[in-house]
Amino acid sequence: MNGITLTLRTLHRGERHLAHDLVTVAERHRTEHEVHHVATDLAGWSREHVRRLAEVAAHRDVRLGDPPGTSPDGLFATLREKASEAVVHRPEPGLLLLRDLRELHVAAAENSLHWEMLAQAAQASRNSELLGLASACHPRTLRQMRWTNTMVKNLSPQILNSL
Amino acid sequence: MEEATDRIARPWGGRTPYGRHETWPARVDTFLAQGVDPSAVQRWVQSASILHSDGDAMDIAVADGRMVGVRGRDVDRVNRGRLGPKDLYGWQANASRDRLTRPLVRRDGRLVETDWDTAMDLVASRSRELLDERGPGSIGFYTSGQLFLEEYYTLAVLARAGIGTNHLDGNTRLCTSTAAEALKETFGCDGQPGSYDDFDHADVIALYGHNIAETQPVQWMRLLDRLEGADPPRLLCVDPRPTKVARHATVHLAPRGGTNVALLNALLHETIRHDRLDRDFISAHTVGFEELAERVAGCTAEWAADICDVPAARIEEAAELVGTTDALVSTVLQGVYQSHQATAAAVQINNLHLIRGMLGRPGAGLLQMNGQPTAQNTRECGANGDLPGFRNWQNDSHVADLAKVWNVEPERIPHYAPPTHAMQMYRYAEQGSIRMLWISGTNPAVSLPELSRIRSILTQKRLFTVVQDLFLTETAQLADVVLPAATWGEKTGALTNADRTVHLSEKAVEPPGEAKPDLDIFLDYARRMDFRDKDGGPLITWDDPESAFEAWKRCSAGRPCDYTGLTYAKLRDTSGIQWPCDEDAPEGTARLYTDGISWAHPDLCESYGKDLETGASQEVVEYRSLNPDGKAMLKAAAYLPPHEEPDEEYPFQLTTGRTVYHFHTRTKTGRAPQLRDAAPDVWVEISTEDADRLGLAEGDLVEVASRRGALHGRLRVTGIRPGLLFVPFHYGYWDTGNGSGPGPDTPGRAANETTVTDWDPASKQPLFKTSTASLTLVERGDGSPSPAPTTTASAPASAGAARPTEGGEAAYTAQVPAPFPHGREEGAQ
C-alpha cells in the first residue's frame, strides 16, 4: 500500500466518523435547534466526501465502504433525542454541548490536515484527479471547522458563566 | 375617480394612472369616524403609520381631546396622500375600552392592579438581585418593530452599557433580520440601497416572496397606477399563492416551498449563460464574480425546474425578463426571509443586480424590504443584534468609538460575541440562564414558532417576565409585571420606513389612565437603576423625545445612517426625509451606492460576513483578503433541501403569512371594527386540486396538524399551488375568551401552534414557511363560507363561493385627487 492509498483510507475513515458524529450530536442536542439543523446539513457534506473518496479509490482498485446512513443507530438515536427533550429546562447539557462541539472541531481539523497532505502529494505526483478531489472537498471541511469554532465562541460566554 | 369609497371592499381605492418617468399624482385619502363632520376637527397632528413598513405619512384628526380620524399627507413623497386600510381604520383601537390603564403585578398567581412606583420598584429590585447573584447575562430584553427611534436608542444604551448584557433583540428578528443580513453580506453594511421612487422609473419590477398588495398596500397603489399608465412596468412574481401581484404579473412562478436558492441560482445561471452582464460594473464594483459563475455553472433551468416544480420554460422567461431590461427594481420579503436558506436566497437577488449593474440610479434599485414599520430604527439604534449606528462588534475601533459616545470604558459594552438573537434568548430562558425577560411592544406568545414551547418558557416560575404593552395580550397574561404603555398618537417620536425615510409622529391625545410612553418607562427604569458613565455622571442624559433624538444624532454622526442634518423642526417643515442626512446631504439621500460601494471597506464595514450555509462568522483577516478595497461581494450558495419534507403522515407543505386587514398579532387591527369584520377568524387555504382529491369544500372545518401542534380553521379553496396549505398568522386567543392559549374547549387557532423551531443560520430569522402538516376534516361546513376575505390572495377559486368582503358605510373613505405640492419629482437627488 503506498502513501496515497493510506491517506485515502485515513480520510475515508475520518470523514465517516465525522458524518456519524455530526448526526449523533444533532440527535443529542435536538433542543439546540441551530446545532441540530446545521449539524444535520453538515453531515451531508461528509457523507458526500466519503462517496467521492470511495469513487477515486476504486479507480486505484482500492475498495472503501459506503457512507453511513442519515441516522446510524435507530434505537440509540431515539434515546438520544428523548434524553435531550427530557433535560430541555436544565443548564448542564450546555457543558456537554460545548464538549461535543469541541470534539467535532478537532475531528474536522484532523480531516483538514489529511486533505492538505493529500493535496500536497497530488501536486507532487501531478495527479489531477486527486488534486480535484482535495480541492473540491477541503474547503467544506474548513467550513465545518469554522462553524464549530463560531458556535463555541458564541455559546461559551453564557454557558460557562451561568453554571 | 369617485369621491368616497368602501376601502374594505376596495383596499387600494381608485386609480390615478401615470406614465413611466412621470410624477406619481397625489390623492388625499381621509377617513373620519361616522358622524364626525370635517368642520368639527379642531387640530390635524402630523404622524406616519406604524402598521406596516411603508411609513405612510398622515395627519391625525383631533376633536375635544379625542382622535376622530386620519388624512394622508399629500406633501409626502412616500404615499402622496394615500392611506391603506390599516392606516385608515387601525387608529380606532387606541380608544378601546380594554386598554391597560394601570400597572399590574402577579400576586398569588393572579395579576392585580398596582401603582407605578410599586411596579417599577419590583422590576428594578429584581434586576439588581440578578445582577448581584448571576451577572448581566441573566437579563434579556426583547423589543418590537413598532416603537419609536428615541425609545430603541434609550433601550440600547441602558441594556448594553447600563446592564451590560448582550441579550437585546427586536421582534424585527422575525421579519427583517434577513434583509439586514443580506445587505451586510453583499455591501458590508445595512441600509436599503434603493428608494420607493424607483417604482416610477422601473421597466421590470421583480417581487420575490413579496405580496406587496397586502403588506405595503400604498406602494401597490403606485404600481397599479403605473400599470394603467403609459409604458407600464412588467412584473415578475415569485409566490406560491395567487396574490394580486401574481394576477398582474407578466411571469408568475409558484415554486415549491424552500427552493428559492435553486430558482435564483438558475436565474443567475441563465443571466451569465446569455452574457446579460455589465462587465464594467462587475470589475469596478464587485469581487467574487468568477466563483459565483463557477458555482452556478450547473444550475440550469431544467435542474431548477425539477427541484422547484416550475416549468423550465417559465424560469427561462423570468430570466429573460430580469436579464434584458434597462431598469430593474427587485423587492424581497417574507417568502424569502422566512423560508429555508433565507439569507442565501436574498443575497442571490443582490447578486443578480450587481452582475447586471442595476444599482444606484433611478429605476435600477434593490429593496430588501422590512415587515415591521420601525424595523429600520430597531436595526440602526442597535436594539436588535447589532451595535448602534451599524458599528461592527468585531472591530475594536468601532466599539471604542461607541464607548466614547456613551462616555464609558469599551469593556463595558459586551462585544465578545455577536449580540444574542431572539431565538437564542428564548433558549437561554428555557435552560434557565436568562432569569429576567423584559418584553416591550410585542407578543411572542402568538408570534414565535412552536407556541406550546414558548408558553412553557414564559410560564416558568424561575423566569421573571416584564411585559410592556397597550393591552393584556396573550403574552401579558403570562407576565409577572405588566406595564401599560402609551402608543402612536399618544406620544412623540421619529420613525424610519423601509426606504430610509424618517418621519416625525407627534402626540395628538393623552394616553388612557396612567399609561406612559415607552420612553418614559425606560427612563424611569434607568433612573431607578442609577446607571452611571465612567466619570460618575448619569449614563442617560436625556429626558424627553427631542433630547433623545439629539443624543441619537451624536451616535449616528459619521455612520451610514447619519441623522445629523435632521431636527424635529425640519421634519415638521418638510415631512419625510431619507437618511443619510448631514452637512453634505441636507435634503437627505434618495439612493445609496450611486458612486460605488461606500461602506464595505474592512475598516468601515458593519460585519465581516458569515458563511451563508452554516452561519459561521468570518474574521477580519479573511475579509481583508477577500475584499481589500471594500467592493460589493458576490457570494454564492449551494441549494440545500429543506429540513422538513412532506411524508405520509404530514403530506402537505405549510406556509403562513400576513394579509391586508391584519397586523402583528391583531392587537390593534383586531380591535378596529372594519378590519376585524373583514377577516374575523383564522382560515386554511387549499388548492382546488387537493380539495377535490380529498373531497373537501369551502367552509369545511379542518384540523391542520404538525409535529408541534394543531389548529382548527375553515377551509378556503383557492388557486394556491397544489401540495401547499396557507394559514394567516397571528390569530391568537385574546378574543376567544380563553386568554393566552388553546384550552379544553378552545382548539388551537394560531398558525404558530404548528410552525417549526428552525432559523436561518446566517440571519437567525425563524422559518415560518417551511413546516409540513396533515389536514383532516373536523366537521362539514353548513354552507357558510370560510371567514377569509375575497378581495385578496385568499379570493375563492370559484367566483361566488363566498359573499364579497365589504365594509359598508362604516368604511366609507374620501379620496380626493390633489396636485403633488413638491415642485420636484423626488424628495432628494
Boltz contact constraints between the chains, C-beta under 6 A:
constraints:
  - contact:
      token1: [A, 33]
      token2: [B, 757]
      max_distance: 6.0
  - contact:
      token1: [A, 33]
      token2: [B, 758]
      max_distance: 6.0
  - contact:
      token1: [A, 37]
      token2: [B, 643]
      max_distance: 6.0
  - contact:
      token1: [A, 37]
      token2: [B, 758]
      max_distance: 6.0
  - contact:
      token1: [A, 38]
      token2: [B, 614]
      max_distance: 6.0
  - contact:
      token1: [A, 38]
      token2: [B, 761]
      max_distance: 6.0
  - contact:
      token1: [A, 41]
      token2: [B, 640]
      max_distance: 6.0
  - contact:
      token1: [A, 91]
      token2: [B, 431]
      max_distance: 6.0
  - contact:
      token1: [A, 91]
      token2: [B, 432]
      max_distance: 6.0
  - contact:
      token1: [A, 91]
      token2: [B, 433]
      max_distance: 6.0
  - contact:
      token1: [A, 143]
      token2: [B, 611]
      max_distance: 6.0
  - contact:
      token1: [A, 143]
      token2: [B, 614]
      max_distance: 6.0
  - contact:
      token1: [A, 146]
      token2: [B, 616]
      max_distance: 6.0
  - contact:
      token1: [A, 147]
      token2: [B, 614]
      max_distance: 6.0
  - contact:
      token1: [A, 147]
      token2: [B, 616]
      max_distance: 6.0
  - contact:
      token1: [A, 150]
      token2: [B, 616]
      max_distance: 6.0
  - contact:
      token1: [A, 150]
      token2: [B, 617]
      max_distance: 6.0
  - contact:
      token1: [A, 153]
      token2: [B, 417]
      max_distance: 6.0
  - contact:
      token1: [A, 154]
      token2: [B, 417]
      max_distance: 6.0
  - contact:
      token1: [A, 157]
      token2: [B, 416]
      max_distance: 6.0
  - contact:
      token1: [A, 157]
      token2: [B, 417]
      max_distance: 6.0
  - contact:
      token1: [A, 158]
      token2: [B, 137]
      max_distance: 6.0
  - contact:
      token1: [A, 158]
      token2: [B, 428]
      max_distance: 6.0
  - contact:
      token1: [A, 158]
      token2: [B, 433]
      max_distance: 6.0
  - contact:
      token1: [A, 161]
      token2: [B, 137]
      max_distance: 6.0
  - contact:
      token1: [A, 162]
      token2: [B, 433]
      max_distance: 6.0
